[in-house]
Amino acid sequence: MHKLVKQSTVLLIALSLVLIPLGSQVLAQAEVDEPYPNNALSMTFDLCVMRPISAAATILGSAVFVLSLPFTAISNTIPTASEKLVKDPFHFTVTRPLGTW
């Protein structure tokens, strides 16, 4: 009896190790088919919450960029600082489709 339980457990674990990765590929494919689920709730949340927060991040990033100009000028990293502190938040606020983040 003990031998049967042990063999059943080994068989169950082996089948699980083989079948679980197959199921994850199906789930991954379902996510690829619809990358941006634009529904009314996500669009409303984006418009009322995410856009004002990202606009504030753009303003804050611009202020930090101006404060960091002396240091970035010394190290010749003004374009990188401009991109990360001003351009990226601006594009996140203005150019992305509504309901995607």
KAJO-V738235 format. One record per pair of residues at least 24 apart in sequence whose C-alpha atoms are under 10 Angstrom apart, sorted by the first residue. I is the first residue (numbers start at 0). GAP is how many residues later the second one is. Records with the same first field share a line. If there is no record, write none. Layout:
I=GAP ; GAP
This chain:
34=65
35=61 ; 63 ; 64 ; 65
36=62 ; 63
37=59 ; 60 ; 61 ; 62
38=59 ; 60 ; 61
39=59
40=58
41=56 ; 57 ; 58 ; 59
42=54 ; 55 ; 56 ; 57
43=54 ; 55
44=53 ; 54
45=47 ; 51 ; 52 ; 53 ; 54 ; 55
46=46 ; 51 ; 52
49=42 ; 43 ; 48 ; 49 ; 50 ; 51
50=41 ; 42 ; 43 ; 47 ; 48 ; 50
51=41
52=36 ; 40
53=34 ; 35 ; 36 ; 37 ; 38 ; 39 ; 40
54=34 ; 35 ; 36 ; 37 ; 38 ; 39
55=33 ; 34 ; 37
56=28 ; 29 ; 31 ; 32 ; 33 ; 35 ; 36
57=27 ; 28 ; 29 ; 30 ; 31 ; 32 ; 33 ; 34 ; 35
58=26 ; 27 ; 30 ; 31
59=25 ; 26 ; 29
60=24 ; 25 ; 26 ; 27 ; 28 ; 29
61=24 ; 25 ; 27 ; 28
